[in-house]
Amino acid sequence: MVKCWKFPTLRSHVDLLIEGIGRRDKRKMGWVQAEALLGLLTLHQRTGGERSRYLDAFVNVWAFVSNNLIDEARKGIFAVADREGNVLDNRKGHRWKACYHYARALLRVSDMLEVIVRDARRSRSW
């Protein structure tokens, strides 16, 4: 069973933990981080407010992804890193890795951020 949990608070980490046989997998899976970005931004929009804990968590996850999982030199997104940002699997393609999660999440996040910025500008122009 795979679950997303918050450790120790939503603001600091969004980790994937794999439950079973007494172990917890604390690796940062690229596809999970992509889905976390989309989920957190969706929660921010649905709960309202200029600054929410979901937006803070989104910023933290994006910082991790952009600093550790995106390969600036050769492009692409690494599959797995540890919590400290060390890449554990530098493959960008294998039979279980598809671009679905990355492309979908990043395209949707881009659209959502445009709306958030537009709305913020409108509210400040009053």
Secondary structure per residue as TSV (DSSP state, phi and psi in degrees):
chain	resnum	aa	ss	phi	psi
A	1	M	-	360.0	135.4
A	2	V	E	-112.3	130.2
A	3	K	E	-134.7	151.1
A	4	C	E	-99.5	131.7
A	5	W	E	-126.0	164.4
A	6	K	E	-103.9	134.0
A	7	F	S	-138.0	128.3
A	8	P	S	-76.2	-19.7
A	9	T	-	-135.8	165.4
A	10	L	T	-60.5	-31.8
A	11	R	T	-69.9	-25.1
A	12	S	T	-98.2	-38.7
A	13	H	-	-146.9	149.9
A	14	V	E	-128.2	109.0
A	15	D	E	-115.8	152.1
A	16	L	E	-94.0	127.4
A	17	L	E	-119.8	129.4
A	18	I	E	-100.7	117.6
A	19	E	-	-89.9	142.7
A	20	G	S	139.6	143.9
A	21	I	T	48.8	38.1
A	22	G	T	65.7	23.0
A	23	R	-	-127.3	154.8
A	24	R	-	-126.0	124.9
A	25	D	-	-91.6	112.2
A	26	K	-	-101.9	17.7
A	27	R	-	-70.0	152.8
A	28	K	E	-97.6	104.8
A	29	M	E	-82.7	129.3
A	30	G	H	-55.9	-44.5
A	31	W	H	-66.7	-32.4
A	32	V	H	-69.4	-39.8
A	33	Q	H	-64.2	-38.8
A	34	A	H	-61.7	-46.1
A	35	E	H	-67.1	-34.2
A	36	A	H	-63.2	-41.4
A	37	L	H	-57.0	-48.3
A	38	L	H	-65.1	-44.4
A	39	G	H	-63.9	-43.2
A	40	L	H	-66.9	-40.3
A	41	L	H	-69.0	-35.8
A	42	T	H	-62.9	-44.8
A	43	L	H	-62.2	-40.3
A	44	H	H	-59.6	-47.2
A	45	Q	H	-64.5	-39.0
A	46	R	H	-77.4	-23.1
A	47	T	H	-93.8	-9.7
A	48	G	-	72.6	-177.6
A	49	G	-	90.9	145.4
A	50	E	S	-69.6	-39.4
A	51	R	S	-132.4	114.0
A	52	S	-	-120.8	166.5
A	53	R	H	-65.1	-26.8
A	54	Y	H	-71.1	-37.4
A	55	L	H	-66.6	-40.7
A	56	D	H	-60.5	-43.5
A	57	A	H	-66.2	-39.3
A	58	F	H	-57.5	-47.1
A	59	V	H	-60.1	-41.2
A	60	N	H	-67.1	-42.2
A	61	V	H	-66.4	-42.7
A	62	W	H	-62.2	-39.5
A	63	A	H	-60.3	-42.7
A	64	F	H	-64.7	-47.4
A	65	V	I	-61.3	-50.6
A	66	S	I	-68.8	-30.1
A	67	N	I	-86.3	-24.2
A	68	N	I	-125.6	-31.1
A	69	L	I	-100.6	-21.9
A	70	I	B	-86.4	125.9
A	71	D	-	-89.1	98.4
A	72	E	T	-67.1	-35.6
A	73	A	T	-69.6	-47.9
A	74	R	T	-114.6	4.5
A	75	K	-	68.0	162.6
A	76	G	S	100.9	178.8
A	77	I	B	-124.0	126.9
A	78	F	-	-67.7	150.6
A	79	A	S	-73.8	-41.7
A	80	V	E	-147.8	140.3
A	81	A	E	-138.3	161.9
A	82	D	-	-86.0	178.2
A	83	R	T	-63.7	-22.3
A	84	E	T	-85.9	-6.0
A	85	G	-	96.8	5.5
A	86	N	-	-77.3	124.4
A	87	V	E	-67.9	125.7
A	88	L	E	-101.0	-23.0
A	89	D	E	-141.7	106.6
A	90	N	-	-90.0	6.2
A	91	R	-	-68.7	141.6
A	92	K	S	-110.2	-1.2
A	93	G	-	-155.2	133.4
A	94	H	B	-160.4	177.2
A	95	R	T	-63.7	-22.9
A	96	W	T	-99.8	-4.8
A	97	K	B	-102.8	120.7
A	98	A	-	-123.5	160.0
A	99	C	S	-80.2	-3.4
A	100	Y	H	-51.0	-54.7
A	101	H	H	-64.0	-44.9
A	102	Y	H	-66.2	-52.3
A	103	A	H	-62.8	-49.1
A	104	R	H	-59.1	-50.0
A	105	A	H	-64.4	-47.2
A	106	L	H	-69.5	-36.3
A	107	L	H	-66.6	-43.9
A	108	R	H	-66.5	-42.3
A	109	V	H	-61.5	-41.1
A	110	S	H	-58.7	-46.8
A	111	D	H	-63.0	-42.5
A	112	M	H	-66.1	-39.9
A	113	L	H	-65.4	-36.0
A	114	E	H	-60.3	-42.7
A	115	V	H	-66.0	-44.2
A	116	I	H	-60.7	-44.9
A	117	V	H	-65.9	-44.5
A	118	R	H	-59.6	-46.1
A	119	D	H	-64.3	-38.1
A	120	A	H	-65.4	-40.4
A	121	R	H	-65.1	-40.9
A	122	R	H	-63.8	-43.2
A	123	S	H	-68.2	-28.0
A	124	R	H	-83.7	-14.6
A	125	S	T	-82.6	-7.2
A	126	W	-	-68.0	360.0
